[in-house]
Amino acid sequence: SQQGEEDPQALSIQEGENATMNCSYKTSINNLQWYRQNSGRGLVHLILIRSNEREKHSGRLRVTLDTSKKSSSLLITASRAADTASYFCATDAWAAGNKLTFGGGTRVLVKP
Amino acid sequence: GAGVSQSPSNKVTEKGKDVELRCDPISGHTALYWYRQSLGQGLEFLIYFQGNSAPDKSGLPSDRFSAERTGGSVSTLTIQRTQQEDSAVYLCASSLGIDRGAFFGQGTRLTVV
């Protein structure tokens, strides 16, 4: 079973707008990560946030983590056509043997 | 190498045949993962190797699936007596540990006809 579930499943925005997607998970985690996938092949790591952190930034990316609600959000500011991709959250949890498990992803389309 | 390498990139096999998929992780990475992804879907966890610990095989869908990691480096995923439902992209990833990001290979697209 998947630990993380992303919402929405798909998102369509205009270039320059912000894109926000959410991830919910079921059990207490060690870390939560976000990945991007283009063209259905290899994933690229974007950002990792630890369970004792609440917010993290990397360039145009902002990630928040709310462990009380077991949820995280990824915000992409000033989106570009090149941001068109699928975005996945992934968690590792001590109770699940520390393996990295992924959600179903959010498909983002940025229209020029 | 510079990244995670998987071979072959594509594999077409007949139903009932055995296949072997190979993953060369980044040198020094102690953690290695195998996932399966069907078109438009998320990543289904298959197996996780961490250092010298016993692998976590909890995601393998049946006893037709097995994997090994030799010398803490190269890994091979074997699917015996392939079925059409095994068709998917098989992704391998490696990392330095659970608090580090994972690096993915480009995957092997398996088609069972």
Contacts between the chains, C-beta under 8 A, distances in Angstrom:
chain1	res1	chain2	res2	distance
A	2	B	42	6.2
A	30	B	98	6.0
A	30	B	99	7.1
A	31	B	98	6.5
A	31	B	99	5.7
A	33	B	101	6.2
A	33	B	102	7.7
A	35	B	104	8.0
A	40	B	37	7.4
A	40	B	39	7.1
A	40	B	89	6.6
A	41	B	89	7.0
A	41	B	106	4.9
A	41	B	107	5.1
A	42	B	4	7.8
A	42	B	91	6.9
A	42	B	104	4.1
A	42	B	105	5.9
A	42	B	106	4.6
A	42	B	107	6.1
A	43	B	43	7.7
A	43	B	91	7.3
A	43	B	93	7.5
A	43	B	102	7.9
A	43	B	104	4.5
A	44	B	104	7.4
A	45	B	101	3.3
A	45	B	102	6.2
A	45	B	103	7.0
A	48	B	99	7.1
A	48	B	100	7.3
A	48	B	101	5.6
A	50	B	99	6.9
A	88	B	42	6.6
A	88	B	43	6.9
A	90	B	102	7.9
A	92	B	98	4.7
A	97	B	48	7.2
A	97	B	56	4.9
A	97	B	58	7.4
A	98	B	50	7.2
A	98	B	98	5.0
A	99	B	33	7.2
A	99	B	45	6.3
A	99	B	48	4.1
A	99	B	56	5.3
A	99	B	58	8.0
A	100	B	33	6.1
A	100	B	45	7.7
A	100	B	48	7.5
A	100	B	93	7.6
A	100	B	95	7.8
A	100	B	98	7.4
A	100	B	102	6.1
A	101	B	45	5.3
A	102	B	35	7.2
A	102	B	42	5.4
A	102	B	43	4.0
A	102	B	45	7.4
A	103	B	42	5.8
A	104	B	41	6.8
A	104	B	42	3.8
A	105	B	42	5.3
